[in-house]
């Protein structure tokens, strides 16, 4: 009976420690609402880890972010074209010009500031993803608001789940921080 109680407590502790933590906050409050505005989201810049760029993260992250804007009833589209890519920083003047010339009211750029895809089952290494998003007025090219967020796994994962599992939850939190 004592073993059963110990095993039950251990199982609860392990399950609780396997959960991820996510938080997001405003860096600069929005100057006006994004509701009713037409928004284009450019590919987010890929992260660096130990001096090396991890390619292929920013594009999918920005696509999920766009989906989360749409889920919040914001008219958003992802940029589709060759001129802006996730492996380099977005040229704000060029992005502003593109957004304005194509009838957008607002444009969003972002940087995946942290990306550690290190946890495997029982490795003790924690997965981490962090994102900063800036939103600009397409007419004036002025910063309209910004937010950042960070999500971490815990020391134990129960499935072999890559850090990409954070795309949706972290994007949702950053969108909520922007529109609050």
Secondary structure, DSSP 8 states (H G I E B T S, - for coil): -HHHHHHHHHHHHHHHHT--EEEEEEEE--SS--TT-EEEE---B--EETTEE-TTSHHHHHHHHHHHHHHTT-EEEE--SSSS-TTS---HHHHHHHHHHTT-SEEEEEEEEEEE----TT-----EEEEEEEEEETTT--EEEEEEEEEE--S--SS---GGGHHHHHHHHHHHHHH-
